[in-house]
Amino acid sequence: MYYFFAMLSFTDLVMCSSTIPKALCIFRFHLKEISFKECLVQMFFIHTLTVMESGVLMLMALDPYVATCYPLHYSTILTNPVIAKAGFTTFLRAVLFIIPLIFITKQLPYWRGNIIYHTYCDQLSLAKLSCGNIKVNVVYGLMVALQIGGFDILCITVSYTMILRAVVSLSSADARQRAFSTCTAHICAIVFSYSRAFFCFFFNRFGSHKTPSSCHIIVANIYVLLPLTMNPIVYGIKTKQIGDCVISILSDSKDTKSHSTWKKYNSRKTQRGRKEGK
């Protein structure tokens, strides 16, 4: 479970590192320029990490499934090599799906304009600057979204269907409550991730001509920031061990700071007393 948490946290951190610094430069220092190559690199990271996040959420559905349906074989099924291979396969799948999209976008002719009305570069916004035919970009992006999202959602649905069947068959009400509580955090993460992804996907394709550019910017920022901010909160609250560890770290830091302040106060008091004695 903690390996899957680490994968999700790594994905969120890299996504944040690829978008937030440039957004802060735009809003704080008015540094609004970005080169075409840098834009392509940022686009690659954003879309690759989005696909990878979907894959990690799909893998995280396996943990409660195995723990609920095969509890005696949990340690033999989800071994460290199996988790490492699953994580690498998820990353490789994301790269292989997104690299063709980068090359398709790069080959388009650009001479009509060079202004993107977002705080980061995404595939559709960059393709709309082109004077060429972007039908291939639209179709391929739609195909990737439907294949990746559809497959992952199908796996998650099957997993939770099996979990629900196993939980309902339990005789103890306390055991059923613990099983449902284990799945709550993951369900919340799925809702945050897929709801904003589908909303932004359909908004950009079917509602873009009816709304002002400010709405596009807000929706684009929500697309990036919502999972990055909500995932740590959800898992920190719902996972007792993580919450206790965070509280312990914060309390230790507070105690250390208070102890340091008290030592400085005593040192100054001692020096003042020595001066008065002289």
Secondary structure as the mmCIF struct_conf table of DSSP 4:
data_model
#
loop_
_struct_conf.conf_type_id
_struct_conf.id
_struct_conf.beg_label_comp_id
_struct_conf.beg_label_asym_id
_struct_conf.beg_label_seq_id
_struct_conf.end_label_comp_id
_struct_conf.end_label_asym_id
_struct_conf.end_label_seq_id
HELX_RH_AL_P HELX_RH_AL_P1 TYR A 2 PHE A 29
HELX_RH_AL_P HELX_RH_AL_P2 PHE A 36 MET A 60
TURN_TY1_P TURN_TY1_P1 ALA A 61 ALA A 61
HELX_RH_AL_P HELX_RH_AL_P3 LEU A 62 CYS A 69
HELX_RH_3T_P HELX_RH_3T_P1 PRO A 71 HIS A 73
HELX_RH_AL_P HELX_RH_AL_P4 TYR A 74 ILE A 77
BEND BEND1 LEU A 78 LEU A 78
HELX_RH_AL_P HELX_RH_AL_P5 ASN A 80 LYS A 106
TURN_TY1_P TURN_TY1_P2 GLN A 107 GLN A 107
BEND BEND2 LEU A 108 LEU A 108
BEND BEND3 ARG A 112 ARG A 112
BEND BEND4 TYR A 117 TYR A 120
HELX_RH_AL_P HELX_RH_AL_P6 GLN A 123 ALA A 127
TURN_TY1_P TURN_TY1_P3 LYS A 128 LEU A 129
BEND BEND5 CYS A 131 GLY A 132
HELX_RH_AL_P HELX_RH_AL_P7 LYS A 135 VAL A 168
TURN_TY1_P TURN_TY1_P4 SER A 169 SER A 169
BEND BEND6 SER A 171 SER A 171
HELX_RH_AL_P HELX_RH_AL_P8 ALA A 173 PHE A 206
BEND BEND7 GLY A 207 GLY A 207
HELX_RH_3T_P HELX_RH_3T_P2 SER A 208 LYS A 210
BEND BEND8 THR A 211 THR A 211
HELX_RH_AL_P HELX_RH_AL_P9 SER A 213 LYS A 238
HELX_RH_AL_P HELX_RH_AL_P10 LYS A 240 GLY A 277
#
